[in-house]
């Protein structure tokens, strides 16, 4: 995690739709909302066309992975592990 650049942090913030400063509560809430929005199972009843369904499902899977990666990066970089640490 030592090779994290400002560009990586900016991209993660953009993915989650956040701006600095970020609190742990805001980060967690945004993650929950986005994961609910992009949950692949939500696409099962949108269409009877299997091709369109699979395209939407794959997009949702990609977004879920992207959201999780952005959350992991931001929680490691911006949110301290222990608030009492010096």
C-alpha positions, -999 to 999 in steps of 0.1 A, spaced: 0 0 0 31 22 1 29 29 -37 -5 47 -35 -4 80 -55 -26 111 -52 -40 100 -86 -51 67 -71 -68 84 -42 -85 109 -65 -98 81 -87 -112 62 -57 -129 94 -45 -144 98 -79 -157 62 -80 -174 67 -47 -186 102 -55 -169 117 -25 -148 148 -18 -122 155 9 -125 154 39 -139 119 42 -151 106 76 -153 68 83 -191 71 86 -194 88 52 -172 63 36 -190 33 50 -225 48 42 -215 56 6 -201 21 1 -233 5 14 -255 27 -9 -234 20 -40 -232 -17 -33 -270 -18 -30 -274 1 -62 -249 -21 -81 -259 -54 -66 -259 -79 -95 -289 -97 -82 -310 -66 -87 -307 -71 -125 -326 -104 -126 -360 -89 -133 -351 -60 -155 -354 -78 -188 -364 -111 -204 -336 -107 -229 -307 -130 -217 -281 -110 -236 -291 -77 -220 -294 -93 -186 -259 -107 -188 -245 -73 -200 -261 -56 -170 -250 -83 -146 -214 -81 -158 -214 -43 -155 -228 -46 -120 -201 -71 -111 -174 -48 -124 -188 -19 -105 -191 -39 -73 -154 -48 -76 -145 -12 -84 -164 1 -54 -148 -25 -30 -113 -16 -43 -120 21 -39 -133 16 -4 -103 -5 6 -79 20 -7 -96 50 9 -101 32 42 -65 23 43 -52 57 33 -76 83 47 -91 66 78 -67 60 106 -67 25 122 -67 38 157 -79 73 165 -58 73 197 -26 65 179 1 92 179 
